[in-house]
């Protein structure tokens, strides 16, 4: 299966990337032969992939990285790069290619230290492939200092290094960096295309796939999780009941507390799965004895404290992401309400709870629905500014009540 098959509903972007991968081959061949590189090449050293959540930014970047490393014999006969079967494609897709570094973070930001390590890596020549490829999936999480470090590497790239940056929008990346990148914009995939992928690739029943794709409005990752994870469906159902529980102040406060507690529980589950393993591995590497109560060697307290701080930041990120997902579902609820109030012909995302949507739509007007959507957006902004989650969500639920 070609690596491009993972790109859902992005035909224009696929065409551009495939053309660039072909030109990349021509550039490498020209350098090896000592001839002049082709004019007007579609290949460049830095790319910026932007698009809404679920559009497949990182998928497009990884597919392009695989196409750049493709070693299929068919290439010599004019075959398309990115066959998906050769060693170069396979190892890139699964993340083990020696010349492809895929960077994703589970923390709130990417700092200067991590970025400097990437820049040093980018200066190396390819070990086995044609290009040294750095895929930065969360370029929007670079701190200002980290962005300035990256800028130098993008301004003066190594001859055989390609940077692939991913971010939700151009505004999430420093102007000095985005001005030096070739920009590709991805769109939200059509609901029908996402449902088709879930059926073909994941073996999900067509009815379940259609509901999941419609509920997530084309977000591929969330649709797959919703279709395969009963716990995710239960959490979403609980979130969609929230608008029916904010008739009084007590209901608002209780709903807010439950929403925050559910996000904290998600963070706790992730921590239990990952933190213990990380801690034990570090203790073993530092020479500590077996068991949590064994004495640590001298001089290792700082290293352990650094790990604890990192784990704490990850729990904060996980809780924030869980809350953000809930707020996205809540926005979808009121979007459906607004569509019903305005008599719009757009498809309803949450058709399975149509009676609840009709009830809310009849009980208020479009102006109140818009104010409620604005309250959800204000809550997301408050969380981004590190407002205490419970305070932010309580303010939102009170605004949902008043409209």
Protein Blocks (a to p, Z undefined) as FASTA:
>chain_A
ZZklmpghilmmmmmmmmmmmmmmmmmmmmmnopacdehiabdfbdcddddehilmmmmm
mmmmmmmmpccfklmnopaehklmammlmmmmnopafkbccdddfbfbdcfklmmmmmmm
mmpccfklmbdcdddfblmlpcfklmmmmmmmmmmccfkbccddddfblklpcfklmmmp
ccdddddddfklmmmmmmmmnopafklmmmmmmmnnopaklmmmmmmmmklmmmmmmmmm
mmmmmmbfklmmmmmmmmmmmmmmmmmmmmmmmmmmmmmmmmmmnopaehjkbccdehil
mmmmmmmmmmmmmmmmmmmmmmmmmmmmmmmmmmmmmmmmnopabdcfklmlmmmmmmmm
mmpcfklmmmmmmmmmmmmmmmmnopafklmmmmmmmmmmnZZ
